[in-house]
Amino acid sequence: MEREENSSPPTGVFAEWSLAFWTLCSVILPVLITLWCSIQRSRRQVLRQDIFHKSKHDWHYTDLFGQPTYCCVCAQHILQGAFCNCCGLCVNEECLKKADKLFLCKEIMMRSDEVPTSMAHRWIRGNVPLCSYCVICKQQCGTQPKLCDYRCVWCQHIVHDECMQNSLKSEKCSFGEFRNLIVPPYYLSTINQMRKDKRIDYGKLASSYGKHWTPIIILANTRSGNNMGETLLGEFKILLNPVQVFDLSKISPSKALQLCTLLPYNSARVLVCGGDGTVGWVLDAIDEMKIKRQERHIPQVAILPLGTGNDLSNTLGWGAGYAGEVPAEQILRNVMEADGIKLDRWKVQIINKGYYNLRKLKVFTMNNYFSIGPDALMALNFHAHREKTPSLFSSRIINKAVYFFYGTKDCLVQECKDLNKKVELELDGERIELPNLEGIIVLNIGYWGGGCRLWEGMGDETYPLARYDDGLLEVAGVYGSFHCAQIQVKLANPVRLGRAHTVRLILKNSKMPMQVDGEPWAQGPCTVTITHKTHALMLYHSGEQTDDDVSSMSEQEHTREQTDEDV
């Protein structure tokens, strides 16, 4: 009995050590496995990035394809892998190197010694768009659960495997629906050869491509609004020549627009994918082209609204915001159908009163509006918050919610009250007596504050919509942030102060928030003078007009008819 009692303690100690060992294993083993997986993942990522860097394809990796996808090399079904943003090639990660050897990407320029005037189709097998149809038999393609059917990377024509003939493989590519927007690779080769021979005849070149050839340049700001720029870049690279598509986070507009100098005179069109600030940036670059004596190459500008406010885009019929609801093909069709118009651009000159009466000069260019008061204060607070935590401002809805928060705050604080005592206003040299206002807004376009038709107003006091091409500025006042909110929901009208060719505003002795086209700052005593600067060539899309727009345009036409009858 004593021996049995003495032998029991070692068994208990062994059980405790065994429990501790397995507990330790259950904790450490998952940690080690996770660590090993992360190391392997990082190694694979480094190798993948090395292949991407050396490849001529514009590879992008995805963890999950949006539709049933098959590797173009091994023909196996894949859930994740790489796809080329230019030619649409999809491959498994293990087949990346083989894909580089087997498939050429879209050439932006022909490299042959002899400059051709046409090129054959470039066919890629499999992964055709959903609901696409064969150009030969007119039946639906891509219906079989395997790598099947062909797509031309230039004209986007789809052909069944059984409809593909030897004649199609050698047939000349017509560049499809968007032939009038695409810069063919052999065009750039022709320009290059002409520059070597020092004989560039744009008129002869333009005649060979037809009078309807209006090549487009895509300028996308991937940091604007809802961060859709990256997706749009890939979609446009597939539909167009990749040399026509630029990411403004990597290249400046002034450099990107030099492509216009390689195109026939007055033929180019530019689609700016971004907010009103991005549009202003591009228009400033176009003004630089005028300084460089490149007036003949100045393009017409269309807008795809990716920002928060998008008032200029709304005014020109391109909508209040883009969230992916319109396919890239339809966007290009809208640009092709758009009409050319002129947009007034204004010079905002601010002379600061410094120490010892020294004067400092600041100059801005205005496309939309200038304001001093509560709306500028909201914009200033918003920008300060966004600079601190930019990752939070990736959604248009969040951005507008932040604006609403600061507007509600100002309703209680009223930081801009008694503006009429701090400011003097002159319209075309005539002094204007100001009521008890908190803000003054100088308008060049019809929309303000993210879609509000400020000057037009509501009720029986409606005025014609502010025009963007009449050389006149509309000047309105607001009583505060709450009044701004009432105007935006059509419960109140602004205080219409007048219209003028030149606006002069004197800030006497205090610091006030100001903004030009959504770019705010805090301004001390100064004199602000707004005068006409130049015109910008823009594209107007009538397809985005609302019922209010149609009624407003009809009212303007009726007013013009009455004026003509009186004359």
C-alpha positions in Angstrom: 0.0 0.0 0.0 2.8 2.4 0.8 4.5 1.7 -2.6 1.2 2.5 -4.4 0.8 5.8 -2.5 4.4 6.7 -3.4 4.0 5.9 -7.1 0.8 8.1 -7.6 2.5 11.6 -7.3 4.8 11.0 -10.4 1.7 10.1 -12.5 0.0 13.3 -11.5 3.1 15.4 -12.3 3.3 13.7 -15.7 -0.3 14.5 -16.5 0.2 18.1 -15.6 3.3 18.4 -17.8 1.5 16.7 -20.6 -1.4 19.1 -20.3 1.0 22.1 -20.3 2.9 20.7 -23.3 -0.2 20.3 -25.4 -1.6 23.6 -24.3 1.6 25.3 -25.4 1.5 23.4 -28.7 -2.1 24.5 -29.4 -1.0 28.2 -28.8 2.4 28.2 -30.5 1.6 25.9 -33.5 -1.1 28.3 -35.1 1.3 31.2 -34.5 4.1 29.4 -36.3 1.8 28.3 -39.1 0.5 31.9 -39.5 4.1 33.3 -39.5 5.2 30.7 -42.1 2.2 31.5 -44.3 2.9 35.3 -44.1 6.6 34.7 -45.0 5.6 32.6 -48.0 3.0 35.1 -49.0 5.5 38.0 -48.8 8.0 35.9 -50.9 5.3 35.2 -53.5 4.4 38.9 -53.6 8.0 40.0 -54.1 8.4 37.5 -56.9 5.1 38.5 -58.4 6.0 42.2 -58.3 9.4 41.4 -59.9 7.6 39.7 -62.8 5.1 42.6 -63.1 8.0 45.1 -63.2 9.8 43.3 -66.0 6.7 42.4 -68.0 5.4 44.4 -71.0 1.9 43.7 -69.8 0.1 46.0 -67.3 -0.5 43.2 -64.7 -2.7 43.6 -61.7 -3.3 40.9 -59.1 -6.8 40.1 -57.7 -7.8 37.7 -54.9 -11.2 37.0 -56.6 -12.3 37.5 -60.1 -15.7 39.1 -60.6 -16.9 36.4 -63.1 -16.0 32.8 -64.1 -12.4 33.1 -65.4 -10.0 30.7 -67.0 -6.3 30.9 -67.4 -5.3 31.8 -70.9 -2.2 29.6 -70.6 -3.3 26.4 -68.9 -7.0 26.8 -69.6 -7.8 25.9 -65.9 -10.6 27.6 -63.9 -9.1 30.2 -61.6 -10.6 32.2 -58.7 -7.5 34.4 -58.2 -4.7 35.5 -60.4 -3.4 38.3 -62.6 -5.1 40.2 -65.4 -3.7 42.7 -67.9 -5.3 46.2 -67.7 -4.5 46.8 -71.4 -5.3 43.6 -73.3 -7.5 41.8 -70.8 -5.3 38.7 -70.5 -6.1 36.6 -67.4 -3.6 34.0 -66.1 -2.9 31.9 -63.0 0.0 33.1 -60.8 2.1 30.1 -61.8 1.6 30.9 -65.5 2.8 34.5 -65.4 6.2 33.9 -67.0 4.7 31.7 -69.7 2.1 34.3 -70.5 4.8 36.9 -71.0 6.5 34.7 -73.6 3.4 33.5 -75.4 1.2 36.6 -75.6 2.1 40.2 -76.7 0.3 43.1 -75.1 -1.3 46.0 -77.0 1.3 47.9 -78.9 1.1 51.6 -78.5 3.3 52.1 -81.5 4.4 50.0 -84.5 8.1 49.1 -84.5 8.6 48.0 -88.0 10.9 50.0 -90.3 8.1 50.4 -92.9 5.2 52.4 -91.6 1.9 50.5 -92.3 -1.4 52.2 -92.8 -3.5 49.3 -91.2 -3.1 46.3 -88.9 -4.6 42.9 -88.4 -6.8 41.8 -85.5 -5.1 40.9 -82.3 -7.1 37.9 -81.0 -7.1 36.7 -77.4 -8.9 33.5 -76.5 -11.4 33.1 -73.6 -12.9 35.3 -70.8 -15.1 37.3 -73.2 -17.5 39.8 -71.7 -20.8 38.5 -70.4 -23.8 38.8 -72.8 -21.5 39.3 -75.8 -22.4 38.1 -79.3 -20.4 36.6 -82.2 -20.0 39.0 -85.1 -20.3 36.1 -87.5 -23.3 34.1 -86.4 -24.9 36.7 -84.0 -25.2 34.0 -81.3 -24.2 34.5 -77.6 -20.5 33.8 -76.8 -18.8 32.6 -73.6 -21.6 30.3 -72.6 -19.5 27.2 -72.1 -17.8 26.5 -68.8 -14.3 26.5 -70.3 -11.7 28.7 -72.1 -13.5 29.4 -75.3 -14.2 32.0 -78.0 -12.0 34.9 -79.2 -11.9 38.7 -78.6 -9.9 41.3 -80.6 -8.1 43.6 -78.1 -8.6 46.6 -80.5 -12.1 46.5 -82.0 -13.6 44.3 -79.2 -15.2 42.0 -81.7 -16.2 38.6 -80.3 -16.0 35.4 -82.4 -16.9 31.7 -81.6 -14.2 29.1 -81.8 -16.1 27.4 -84.6 -16.7 30.7 -86.4 -13.0 31.6 -86.3 -11.6 31.2 -89.9 -8.2 31.8 -91.3 -9.5 34.8 -93.2 -10.5 36.4 -89.8 -7.0 35.9 -88.4 -5.4 37.9 -91.2 -8.3 40.4 -91.7 -7.6 44.1 -91.1 -8.9 45.5 -87.9 -11.3 48.4 -88.2 -10.9 49.4 -84.5 -14.7 48.9 -84.0 -17.2 51.4 -82.6 -14.6 53.7 -81.2 -12.4 54.0 -84.2 -12.9 57.8 -84.2 -11.6 58.0 -80.6 -8.6 55.6 -80.9 -5.1 56.7 -81.8 -3.9 53.7 -83.9 -0.3 52.4 -83.3 0.6 53.0 -86.9 -0.4 56.7 -86.6 2.3 57.3 -83.9 4.8 55.5 -86.1 3.9 57.8 -89.0 4.4 60.9 -86.8 7.7 59.5 -85.6 8.9 58.9 -89.2 7.7 62.4 -90.3 9.6 64.0 -87.4 12.8 62.2 -88.5 12.3 63.4 -92.0 11.4 66.9 -90.7 8.1 67.1 -92.6 4.9 67.0 -90.6 1.7 67.6 -92.5 -1.2 67.3 -90.0 -3.7 68.3 -92.7 -2.8 65.3 -94.9 -2.7 63.0 -91.9 -6.2 64.2 -90.7 -7.7 63.7 -94.2 -6.5 60.1 -94.3 -8.4 59.3 -91.0 -11.6 61.2 -91.9 -13.2 64.4 -90.7 -15.0 62.6 -87.8 -11.7 61.4 -86.2 -11.5 63.1 -82.8 -9.0 61.1 -80.7 -9.6 61.2 -77.0 -7.2 61.5 -74.1 -8.2 60.2 -70.6 -6.9 62.0 -67.6 -8.0 60.3 -64.3 -7.4 61.4 -60.8 -7.3 58.2 -58.7 -7.5 60.2 -55.5 -10.8 61.9 -56.3 -14.0 61.3 -54.4 -15.0 57.7 -54.3 -11.7 56.3 -55.6 -13.1 54.9 -58.8 -10.3 56.3 -60.9 -8.2 53.1 -60.8 -11.0 51.0 -62.2 -11.8 53.5 -64.9 -8.1 53.6 -66.0 -8.2 49.8 -66.7 -11.5 49.9 -68.5 -10.4 52.7 -70.8 -7.0 51.1 -71.5 -8.8 48.0 -72.8 -11.1 50.1 -75.1 -8.5 52.6 -76.3 -4.8 52.7 -77.0 -3.1 52.6 -73.6 -1.0 55.7 -74.6 -4.2 57.7 -74.5 -4.9 57.0 -70.8 -3.0 58.8 -68.0 -3.1 58.6 -64.2 -2.8 62.1 -62.8 -1.3 60.8 -59.5 1.8 59.7 -61.5 2.0 62.3 -64.3 1.0 66.0 -64.4 -1.7 67.2 -66.9 0.8 69.5 -68.7 3.0 66.5 -69.6 0.0 64.3 -70.5 -1.4 67.0 -72.8 1.7 67.0 -74.9 0.1 64.1 -76.7 -2.2 66.7 -78.2 0.7 68.2 -80.1 1.1 64.9 -82.0 -2.5 65.0 -83.2 -4.1 67.0 -86.0 -5.1 70.6 -85.3 -8.3 71.2 -83.3 -9.1 67.4 -83.2 -8.3 66.2 -79.7 -10.8 65.7 -76.9 -10.0 65.2 -73.3 -12.1 63.4 -70.7 -11.2 64.5 -67.1 -12.2 61.8 -64.5 -12.2 63.7 -61.2 -13.8 66.5 -59.3 -14.0 70.2 -60.0 -10.5 70.7 -58.6 -9.1 68.2 -61.1 -10.9 69.9 -63.9 -9.4 73.3 -62.9 -5.9 71.7 -62.8 -6.3 70.4 -66.4 -7.7 73.8 -67.6 -4.7 75.5 -66.1 -2.4 73.1 -68.0 -4.3 74.0 -71.2 -3.7 77.7 -70.5 0.0 76.9 -70.4 -0.3 75.4 -73.9 -1.5 78.9 -75.1 1.6 80.4 -73.5 3.8 77.9 -75.4 2.0 78.9 -78.7 0.2 75.6 -79.1 -3.2 77.1 -79.6 -3.9 74.9 -82.6 -3.6 71.8 -80.5 -5.9 72.9 -77.6 -8.5 70.1 -76.9 -12.1 70.2 -75.9 -12.8 69.0 -72.4 -15.5 66.6 -71.1 -16.0 65.6 -67.5 -16.6 62.4 -65.7 -17.6 63.6 -62.1 -15.7 61.6 -59.4 -15.5 64.4 -56.8 -17.8 65.5 -54.0 -19.4 68.7 -55.3 -19.1 68.3 -59.1 -21.0 71.6 -59.8 -19.2 72.3 -63.1 -19.9 68.8 -64.3 -23.6 69.3 -63.4 -23.7 72.6 -65.2 -22.3 71.1 -68.4 -24.7 68.1 -68.4 -22.3 65.4 -67.2 -24.2 64.7 -64.0 -23.8 65.3 -60.3 -21.6 62.2 -59.6 -20.4 58.9 -61.0 -20.6 55.7 -59.1 -20.0 53.1 -61.8 -23.7 52.9 -63.0 -22.7 53.8 -66.6 -20.3 51.4 -68.5 -17.2 52.9 -70.0 -18.5 52.2 -73.5 -21.5 54.5 -72.9 -19.2 57.2 -71.4 -17.2 57.2 -74.7 -20.4 57.4 -76.7 -21.5 60.4 -74.7 -18.2 62.2 -75.4 -18.6 61.5 -79.1 -22.1 63.0 -79.1 -21.3 66.0 -77.0 -21.4 69.6 -78.3 -18.6 72.1 -78.0 -19.2 75.3 -75.9 -17.1 78.0 -74.3 -16.7 78.4 -70.6 -15.7 81.8 -69.0 -12.7 81.7 -66.8 -12.0 84.5 -64.3 -8.9 86.0 -62.7 -9.2 86.3 -58.9 -6.5 88.8 -57.7 -6.0 89.2 -54.0 -3.9 92.0 -52.6 -3.0 91.4 -49.0 -2.3 94.4 -46.7 1.0 93.4 -45.0 3.2 95.0 -42.4 4.3 98.6 -43.0 1.6 98.8 -45.7 3.5 96.3 -47.9 1.2 94.6 -50.4 1.4 90.9 -51.3 -0.3 89.6 -54.5 -2.0 86.3 -54.9 -3.7 85.2 -58.1 -6.2 82.4 -58.7 -8.2 81.2 -61.7 -11.9 80.7 -61.1 -14.2 78.4 -63.1 -17.2 77.9 -60.7 -17.5 80.4 -57.9 -15.8 82.5 -55.3 -17.2 82.9 -51.8 -16.6 84.4 -48.4 -18.6 83.3 -45.4 -20.2 80.1 -44.0 -19.8 77.9 -47.1 -16.1 78.8 -47.3 -15.8 78.0 -43.5 -17.4 74.6 -44.0 -14.9 73.9 -46.9 -12.0 75.0 -44.8 -12.9 72.8 -41.8 -13.5 69.9 -44.2 -10.1 70.2 -45.8 -8.3 70.6 -42.5 -10.0 67.3 -41.2 -9.2 65.5 -44.5 -5.5 66.4 -44.3 -5.3 64.9 -40.8 -7.1 61.6 -41.7 -7.3 61.2 -45.5 -8.2 57.5 -45.3 -11.6 58.4 -43.8 -12.7 60.5 -46.8 -13.0 57.8 -49.5 -16.7 58.0 -50.0 -18.9 60.8 -51.4 -21.6 60.2 -48.8 -19.1 60.5 -45.9 -17.7 63.7 -47.4 -21.2 65.2 -47.6 -21.9 64.0 -44.0 -18.8 65.9 -42.8 -20.0 69.0 -44.6 -23.4 68.7 -43.0 -21.7 68.4 -39.5 -19.7 71.5 -39.9 -22.7 73.4 -41.4 -24.8 72.4 -38.3 -22.0 73.5 -36.0 -21.8 77.0 -37.7 -25.6 77.4 -37.3 -24.9 77.5 -33.5 -21.6 79.4 -33.5 -22.1 81.9 -36.3 -18.5 82.7 -36.9 -19.1 84.8 -39.9 -21.8 87.2 -38.6 -21.8 90.9 -39.3 -20.1 90.5 -42.6 -21.7 93.7 -43.9 -19.6 95.6 -41.4 -16.4 93.9 -42.4 -16.7 94.0 -46.2 -17.3 96.5 -48.9 -18.7 95.3 -52.3 -18.4 97.0 -55.7 -20.0 95.7 -58.9 -18.6 97.4 -62.1 -17.3 100.2 -59.9 -20.6 100.9 -58.1 -20.8 100.5 -54.4 -23.5 98.1 -53.1 -25.2 98.6 -49.8 -25.2 95.2 -48.0 -27.9 93.9 -45.7 -27.0 92.0 -42.5 -25.3 89.0 -44.3 -22.9 86.3 -43.3 -21.8 85.3 -46.7 -21.3 86.5 -50.3 -21.1 84.2 -53.3 -19.9 85.2 -56.8 -21.2 82.7 -59.4 -19.9 81.9 -62.9 -22.0 78.7 -63.4 -25.6 77.6 -62.7 -24.9 75.2 -59.8 -23.4 75.8 -56.4 -22.9 73.8 -53.2 -23.1 70.3 -54.6 -26.1 70.7 -57.0 -28.0 73.7 -55.8 -29.2 76.2 -58.5 -28.5 79.2 -56.3 -29.2 82.2 -58.6 -32.4 80.7 -60.1 -34.1 80.3 -56.8 -37.7 79.0 -56.2 -41.3 80.2 -56.1 -42.5 83.3 -57.9 -39.1 84.9 -57.7 -37.3 82.6 -60.1 -34.5 84.1 -62.3 -32.9 82.7 -65.4 -30.1 80.2 -64.6 -26.7 81.7 -64.4 -24.9 81.2 -67.7 -21.3 80.2 -68.1 -20.5 82.0 -71.3 -22.0 85.5 -71.1 -19.0 87.3 -69.6 -21.1 88.2 -66.5 -20.9 87.2 -62.8 -23.9 86.7 -60.6 -23.4 87.9 -57.0 -25.6 86.6 -54.2 -25.7 86.8 -50.4 -26.7 84.4 -47.6 -27.8 85.1 -44.0 -25.9 82.1 -42.6 -25.4 78.3 -42.7 -29.1 77.7 -41.9 -30.1 79.9 -44.8 -27.7 77.9 -47.1 -29.4 74.7 -46.1 -32.9 76.3 -46.8 -31.7 77.3 -50.3 -30.4 73.8 -51.0 -33.8 72.2 -50.2 -35.7 75.0 -52.1 -37.3 76.5 -49.0 -35.7 80.0 -49.5 -34.1 82.3 -52.0 -30.7 84.0 -51.9 -30.2 87.7 -51.5 -29.5 88.7 -55.2 -27.0 91.6 -55.0 -26.5 92.0 -58.8 -24.6 91.0 -61.9 -21.4 92.5 -63.2 -18.4 92.1 -65.4 -16.0 93.1 -62.6 -16.4 92.4 -58.9 -14.4 94.1 -56.2 -14.5 93.1 -52.6 -12.6 94.8 -49.7 -12.1 93.0 -46.4 -11.3 95.7 -44.0 -9.9 94.6 -40.7 -10.6 91.0 -39.8 -9.8 87.4 -40.8 -12.5 85.6 -42.9 -12.7 82.2 -44.6 -12.6 82.4 -48.5 -12.7 79.8 -51.2 -12.2 79.6 -55.0 -13.8 76.5 -56.6 -13.7 74.6 -53.4 -10.1 75.4 -52.4 -10.5 77.3 -49.1 -8.1 79.4 -46.9 -8.3 81.9 -44.1 -7.8 85.4 -45.4 -6.8 88.6 -43.5 -7.4 92.2 -44.6 -7.2 92.4 -48.4 -8.8 93.6 -51.7 -10.3 90.9 -54.0 -10.8 91.8 -57.6 -12.4 89.4 -60.1 -12.1 90.1 -63.8 -12.5 88.0 -67.0 -9.4 86.1 -68.0 -10.1 83.7 -70.9 -12.4 81.1 -72.4 -12.0 77.3 -72.1 -13.2 74.9 -74.8 -15.6 72.5 -73.1 -18.0 69.7 -74.1 -21.7 69.9 -73.2 -23.7 66.7 -72.9 -27.4 67.3 -73.2 -28.3 63.7 -72.3 -28.0 64.3 -68.5 -30.5 67.1 -68.4 -33.2 66.8 -65.7 -36.8 68.1 -65.9 -35.7 71.3 -64.1 -32.8 71.8 -66.6 -35.2 71.5 -69.5 -37.7 73.9 -68.0 -34.9 76.4 -67.2 -33.5 76.2 -70.8 -37.0 76.7 -72.2 -37.5 79.8 -70.0 -34.2 81.2 -71.2 -35.2 80.6 -74.9 -38.5 82.2 -74.3 -36.8 85.3 -72.7 -34.4 85.5 -75.8 -37.4 85.3 -78.2 -39.2 88.2 -76.3 -36.0 90.2 -76.5 -35.7 89.6 -80.2 -39.3 90.6 -80.7 -38.8 93.9 -78.8 -35.7 94.6 -80.9 
